[in-house]
Amino acid sequence: MKVSVEITVNGKVHNKDVEPRQLLVHFIRDTIGLTGAKVGCDTSQCGSCTIIMDGVAVKSCTALAVQADGASITTIEGLAPKGGLHPLQEAFWNKHGLQCGFCTPGMIIAAHELLRVNPTPTPEEIRHGLEGNMCRCTSYVNIVRAVQEAAKVLASTLGTDLIRLQCYEGLDASHAVYEWNYARQLLEIRLREAANNGDGNTSADELFSYRFLIERPLLQAIDNSRERPPVLTHRRD
């Protein structure tokens, strides 16, 4: 007996009837036709199926589609909502952090989660943060370099990223809170830099005005949030 679900993926609402046993990764790939998330192991070990669900990176082979009813999901196809490439995608291209490309979507989503919680990770922290994602081609060296490069780019473009948050009215609530958490941490870094070192290009008033921009989508996201059944994150531990 099929069950009706409503799942928002990359800002688009999908109302579908699914089998209760259908995995979320198969819903994404087969039911709605987004093939960026890969099925690599069927045992939740490789991380190739990693997506963002309600603001958290999860392995979509560990969740059922019915568990995602009412959830908001971002896949690799929706990582850059305005088109073009996300800085992480650019960095993986520029630093050759891929070879066959099979693991790349999940690796980039996992790296996005890492930079959300730790905007300035060390190489060791990057390796630890990506330990739930396997690459069978590379030695991981260029992947680490790519994440380091993306972290620098994202930190250096703080003002642009925060101004972009004004467009959140057209995005789903969980995507807003996901990006808000990341922007908030970058904001706090710049506030400390401005206070400790002085920054002629970024005033405290300007930074606090950015904070006002990012609080509106956060409040909306909190209003629309609800608890989800537990699923595995991209980390093994």
Secondary structure, DSSP 4 states (H G I P E B T S, - for coil): --EEEEEEETTEEEEEEE-TT-BHHHIIIIIS---SS----SSS-S-TTEEEETTEEEEGGGSBGGGGTT-EEE-GGGSSTTSS--HHHHHHHHTT--SS-SSHHHHHHHHHHHHHH-SS--HHHHHHHTTT---SSS-SHHHHHHHHHHHHHHHHTHHHHHHHGGGGGGS-HHHHHHHHHHHHHHHHHHHHHHHHH--TTS-HHHHHHHHHHHHHHHHHHHHH--------BSS--
